Amino acid sequence: MKNTIVFAAAALAAIATPAIAADTPTATVDTSGLDLTKRADQLRLEERVDTAARLICRSGNRDAMSRKLERECRASGEADAAPKIALAIAAARKERFATVHLGPNA
């Protein structure tokens, strides 16, 4: 099973110069050590994604426009990650239930 989620923050690339825009920032979030069938670990994964989005979207500038662009970047990254998180959770549940054998020969 894949133990990472990769997501992009397209909003940051959209504000960059055309040469930089082609290099949309991405982050890889490790899911190993998490039991994604448990809500507590799902929340941990969401925290990891949030932290990664903050890191790749940080510009270092504190003016109002920079902060707005950072928020948009984080929102874009988190939106990109959301369906990937949902798929990881669904796969974990499927894997967990695949190990349950029911029937007369179980």
C-alpha positions as CSV (number, residue, x, y, z in Angstrom):
1,M,0.0,0.0,0.0
2,K,1.2,3.5,-0.9
3,N,2.4,5.3,2.3
4,T,2.4,8.9,0.9
5,I,0.1,11.5,-0.4
6,V,1.4,14.0,-2.9
7,F,-0.5,17.3,-3.4
8,A,0.1,20.5,-5.3
9,A,-0.5,24.2,-4.4
10,A,-1.4,25.6,-7.7
11,A,-2.4,29.0,-6.3
12,L,1.2,29.8,-5.5
13,A,2.3,28.9,-9.0
14,A,-0.5,31.2,-10.5
15,I,1.0,34.2,-8.8
16,A,4.6,33.5,-9.8
17,T,6.3,34.6,-12.9
18,P,5.6,32.4,-16.0
19,A,8.9,30.6,-15.7
20,I,8.3,29.7,-12.1
21,A,4.6,29.0,-12.6
22,A,5.5,25.8,-14.5
23,D,7.0,24.5,-11.2
24,T,3.9,24.2,-9.1
25,P,5.0,23.5,-5.5
26,T,4.2,20.1,-4.3
27,A,4.5,18.3,-1.0
28,T,4.6,14.7,0.0
29,V,3.0,13.6,3.2
30,D,3.9,10.4,4.9
31,T,1.0,8.2,6.0
32,S,3.1,5.3,7.4
33,G,2.4,4.7,11.0
34,L,-1.2,5.9,10.7
35,D,-4.2,3.6,10.9
36,L,-6.5,5.6,8.6
37,T,-9.5,3.5,9.8
38,K,-9.3,5.5,13.0
39,R,-10.6,9.0,13.3
40,A,-7.6,10.1,15.5
41,D,-5.1,9.1,12.8
42,Q,-7.3,10.7,10.1
43,L,-7.0,14.0,12.0
44,R,-3.2,13.5,12.3
45,L,-3.0,13.1,8.5
46,E,-5.0,16.3,8.1
47,E,-2.6,18.1,10.4
48,R,0.3,16.8,8.4
49,V,-1.2,18.1,5.2
50,D,-1.9,21.4,6.8
51,T,1.7,21.7,8.0
52,A,3.0,20.7,4.6
53,A,0.8,23.2,2.8
54,R,1.9,26.0,5.2
55,L,5.6,25.1,4.5
56,I,5.4,25.1,0.7
57,C,3.2,28.2,0.6
58,R,5.3,30.3,2.9
59,S,6.7,33.3,1.1
60,G,8.4,35.0,4.1
61,N,6.7,38.3,3.3
62,R,4.3,39.8,5.9
63,D,2.4,42.3,3.7
64,A,-1.3,42.0,3.2
65,M,-1.0,40.8,-0.4
66,S,1.6,38.1,0.5
67,R,-0.5,36.8,3.4
68,K,-3.6,36.6,1.1
69,L,-1.7,34.7,-1.5
70,E,-0.3,32.3,1.1
71,R,-3.9,31.6,2.3
72,E,-5.0,31.0,-1.2
73,C,-2.1,28.7,-1.8
74,R,-2.8,26.7,1.3
75,A,-6.5,26.4,0.4
76,S,-5.5,25.2,-3.1
77,G,-3.1,22.6,-1.7
78,E,-5.6,21.4,0.9
79,A,-8.3,21.2,-1.8
80,D,-5.9,19.2,-4.0
81,A,-5.1,16.8,-1.1
82,A,-8.7,16.3,0.1
83,P,-9.7,13.6,-2.5
84,K,-6.4,11.9,-2.1
85,I,-6.9,11.8,1.7
86,A,-10.4,10.3,1.1
87,L,-9.0,7.7,-1.2
88,A,-6.3,6.7,1.3
89,I,-9.0,6.4,4.0
90,A,-11.2,4.3,1.7
91,A,-8.2,2.1,0.8
92,A,-7.4,1.6,4.5
93,R,-11.0,0.6,5.2
94,K,-11.1,-1.8,2.3
95,E,-7.8,-3.4,3.3
96,R,-9.0,-3.8,6.9
97,F,-12.3,-5.4,5.9
98,A,-10.6,-7.6,3.3
99,T,-8.8,-9.4,6.1
100,V,-12.2,-10.3,7.8
101,H,-13.2,-13.7,6.6
102,L,-16.8,-14.7,7.1
103,G,-18.5,-18.0,6.3
104,P,-18.4,-21.6,7.2
105,N,-14.8,-22.1,6.2
106,A,-13.5,-19.1,8.1
